[in-house]
Amino acid sequence: MRVENKEAWTLMALHRLKSYVTDVKRRLNSRLRRSAQQRARSLRELESLDSIVFREAVVLDVPALAELHVVTWNVTYNTTRGPTIATRTSQWSRIIAEPIRRDFVLVLEDGEGRLIGFTWGKPHEGEFEGELSKIYLRFEYHGLGLGRRMMGETARRFIDRGIHSMILFAEVTNPTLGFYDRMGGERLLDEQGRFGGAYVWRDLNALLP
């Protein structure tokens, strides 16, 4: 076997091994989250979804938003080593306090005034006009249709701003990738046909209810 062919075969084998490990981690994380979700969902079965409010985030939401971001990120990736509440507080304070903004932060508030989810949309330079930078929902609320409503409300806010397409960059280890597939997201592939976590929606009207 020629040296260059051997090197190419080795690189291909390493890539396949990396893809396999990534897929196993994603499936394991998804399985762990589903079992936790099933236990927690029973706590919310009697809560009326009609009591949940979708609204724009304000400066006073920053402490709760930072805590929500930390909790949902850690649960998603099954870790306790994500950014701290102090870090997230600093980040969200800077974003929401910006005097001239082209982005938007949408939060979900339950009947008791607790934040349970959020999305962050902003303009994107390139083929796609908008970017869904963040979308998180407390895991006990998964499977209730709120994720679909979050995507629809996000799409509506983009459209109101004259933005009709969007891109989302996800981690390939994210166990919720299937949600983006079900929401009609198109997987972007690189020149080698590999998926790196980017989804696009070419017409946001398709996400509206």
C-alpha positions in Angstrom: 0.0 0.0 0.0 1.4 3.4 -1.0 2.1 5.8 1.9 -0.4 8.4 0.8 -3.2 5.8 0.5 -2.3 4.4 3.9 -2.5 7.9 5.4 -5.8 8.6 3.7 -7.2 5.3 5.0 -6.1 6.1 8.5 -7.7 9.6 8.4 -10.9 8.1 7.1 -10.9 5.4 9.9 -10.3 8.1 12.6 -13.1 10.2 11.2 -15.5 7.2 11.3 -14.4 6.4 14.8 -14.9 10.0 15.9 -18.4 10.1 14.3 -19.3 6.8 16.0 -18.2 8.0 19.4 -20.1 11.3 18.9 -23.2 9.4 18.0 -23.0 7.1 21.0 -22.5 10.1 23.3 -25.5 11.8 21.8 -27.7 8.7 22.1 -26.6 8.2 25.7 -27.3 11.8 26.7 -30.7 11.6 25.0 -31.6 8.4 26.9 -30.6 9.8 30.2 -32.5 13.0 29.5 -35.7 11.1 28.5 -35.7 9.1 31.7 -35.3 12.2 33.8 -37.9 14.0 31.7 -40.5 11.2 32.2 -40.1 11.5 36.0 -40.3 15.3 36.0 -43.1 15.6 33.5 -45.5 14.0 35.9 -45.0 17.1 38.1 -46.3 19.3 35.3 -49.2 17.3 33.9 -51.8 19.3 35.7 -50.4 22.7 34.8 -52.3 24.5 32.1 -50.1 25.4 29.1 -52.5 28.3 28.6 -50.8 30.0 31.6 -47.5 30.1 29.8 -46.6 33.6 28.4 -44.3 34.3 25.5 -42.7 37.8 25.8 -39.6 39.8 25.1 -36.9 39.7 27.8 -36.2 42.8 29.8 -33.2 43.9 32.0 -35.0 42.7 35.1 -35.1 39.1 33.6 -31.3 38.9 33.5 -30.7 37.0 36.9 -33.4 34.4 36.1 -32.4 34.2 32.5 -28.8 33.5 33.5 -29.8 30.8 36.0 -32.1 29.2 33.4 -29.3 29.3 30.8 -26.9 27.5 33.1 -29.4 24.8 34.2 -30.7 24.0 30.7 -27.2 24.0 29.2 -25.9 21.6 31.9 -28.9 19.3 31.5 -28.6 19.3 27.7 -25.0 18.2 27.8 -25.2 16.1 31.0 -22.5 18.1 32.8 -21.9 20.5 35.7 -18.9 22.2 34.1 -20.6 24.7 31.9 -20.3 28.5 32.2 -21.3 29.8 35.6 -24.3 31.9 36.5 -21.9 34.9 37.0 -20.6 34.5 33.4 -24.1 34.1 32.0 -25.3 37.2 34.0 -22.5 39.3 32.5 -23.3 38.1 29.0 -27.0 38.7 29.2 -26.6 42.0 30.9 -24.5 43.2 28.1 -26.8 41.9 25.4 -30.1 43.1 26.8 -28.8 46.5 28.0 -27.5 47.4 24.5 -29.2 50.7 23.6 -29.6 49.9 19.9 -30.5 46.3 19.2 -31.3 44.3 16.1 -31.6 41.0 18.0 -34.4 39.7 20.2 -34.6 37.5 23.3 -37.9 35.7 23.8 -38.6 34.2 27.2 -41.3 31.8 28.3 -42.9 32.5 31.7 -45.1 30.1 33.6 -48.2 31.0 35.7 -46.0 31.6 38.8 -43.7 34.0 37.0 -40.8 31.6 36.6 -38.8 31.6 33.4 -38.9 28.1 31.8 -37.4 28.7 28.3 -35.9 31.2 26.0 -34.7 31.8 22.4 -32.2 34.3 21.1 -32.5 35.5 17.5 -30.2 37.9 15.7 -29.3 39.0 12.1 -26.9 36.8 10.2 -24.6 37.9 7.5 -24.5 35.5 4.6 -27.0 33.5 2.5 -29.4 33.2 5.4 -30.8 36.4 7.0 -31.3 35.3 10.6 -29.5 33.1 13.1 -31.3 31.3 15.9 -28.4 31.5 18.3 -30.0 30.0 21.4 -33.1 27.9 22.2 -33.5 26.2 25.5 -36.4 24.9 27.5 -36.5 23.3 31.0 -36.4 19.6 30.5 -39.6 18.9 32.4 -41.5 20.9 29.8 -40.2 18.9 26.8 -42.7 16.8 24.9 -45.6 19.2 25.5 -45.5 21.1 22.2 -43.7 24.2 23.7 -40.6 23.7 21.6 -42.7 23.9 18.4 -44.4 27.0 19.7 -41.0 28.5 20.5 -39.8 27.9 17.0 -43.0 29.5 15.6 -42.8 32.6 17.9 -39.2 33.0 16.9 -40.0 32.7 13.2 -42.8 35.3 13.6 -40.4 37.8 15.3 -37.9 37.3 12.5 -40.6 37.8 9.8 -41.8 41.0 11.6 -38.2 42.3 11.2 -38.2 41.5 7.4 -36.1 38.3 7.9 -37.4 35.2 6.2 -34.7 32.6 6.5 -32.5 31.5 9.4 -29.6 29.3 10.3 -28.8 27.5 13.6 -25.4 26.1 14.7 -25.8 23.1 17.0 -23.3 20.8 18.7 -23.3 17.4 17.0 -23.4 15.9 20.5 -26.6 17.7 21.3 -29.2 15.0 22.1 -32.1 17.3 20.8 -30.9 17.3 17.2 -33.9 15.2 16.3 -36.2 18.1 17.3 -34.6 20.3 14.6 -35.1 17.5 12.0 -38.8 17.2 13.0 -39.2 21.0 12.7 -38.1 20.8 9.1 -34.6 22.0 9.5 -32.3 21.2 6.5 -28.9 19.8 7.5 -26.0 21.6 5.9 -23.2 19.3 4.7 -19.6 20.1 4.0 -17.8 19.3 0.8 -17.2 15.7 2.0 -20.9 15.2 2.8 -20.4 15.5 6.6 -22.8 17.1 8.9 -21.3 19.6 11.4 -24.4 20.7 13.3 -25.7 23.5 11.1 -29.5 23.6 10.2 -31.2 26.0 7.9 -34.8 27.1 7.3 -35.1 28.7 3.9 -38.7 29.9 4.4 -39.7 30.8 8.0 -43.3 30.9 7.1 -43.2 27.1 7.2 -42.7 27.4 11.0 -45.8 29.5 11.6 -48.8 27.7 13.1 
